[in-house]
Amino acid sequence: MNKATARENIKPGASVGIVLKQDQRSGKITRGIVKRILTNSSNHPHGIKVELEDGRVGRVKEIHS
């Protein structure tokens, strides 16, 4: 399973790459810091939905260390 689809791998304060709703067709990645996790289930096939510190919301596609 991809790390970005499992909620346990994503923590507030983590640096991540997300795809915003309007960028789903292009797959454009937006980088940011996780403010809060919006997905309640332990995993999601399209990526865990998060809110970034700047208020943007999208699904996590990559996790940066």
C-alpha positions in Angstrom: 0.0 0.0 0.0 1.2 3.5 -0.8 2.3 5.5 2.3 0.1 8.5 1.3 -3.1 6.4 1.4 -2.6 5.4 5.1 -3.7 7.9 7.7 -1.1 6.6 10.3 1.7 7.9 8.1 0.5 11.5 8.1 0.8 13.8 11.1 0.1 17.5 11.6 3.3 19.4 10.9 4.4 17.0 8.2 5.7 18.3 4.9 3.5 16.7 2.1 2.6 17.1 -1.6 -1.1 17.2 -2.2 -3.4 17.4 -5.2 -6.0 20.1 -4.9 -9.6 19.4 -6.1 -9.1 21.7 -9.2 -5.8 20.0 -10.0 -7.1 16.4 -10.0 -7.2 16.2 -13.9 -3.6 17.5 -14.3 -2.3 15.8 -11.2 -0.4 19.0 -10.2 1.3 18.6 -6.8 1.1 21.4 -4.2 3.6 21.3 -1.4 2.7 22.4 2.1 2.6 21.6 5.9 -0.3 19.6 7.3 -2.5 21.6 9.6 -5.1 18.9 10.2 -6.3 15.5 8.8 -9.8 15.5 7.3 -10.1 11.8 6.4 -11.6 9.8 9.3 -10.9 6.3 7.9 -7.6 4.6 8.4 -6.8 4.6 4.7 -8.3 5.9 1.5 -7.4 4.7 -2.1 -7.1 8.3 -3.5 -5.0 9.6 -0.6 -5.8 11.0 2.8 -7.5 14.4 2.7 -5.8 17.1 4.7 -5.9 20.8 5.3 -2.6 22.7 4.9 -1.5 25.5 7.2 -2.4 28.0 4.4 -6.0 26.6 4.4 -5.8 24.7 1.1 -7.4 21.2 1.1 -6.4 18.2 -1.0 -5.4 14.6 -1.0 -1.9 13.6 0.0 0.1 12.1 -2.9 3.6 12.2 -1.4 5.2 12.6 2.0 8.5 14.5 2.4 10.8 13.8 5.2 
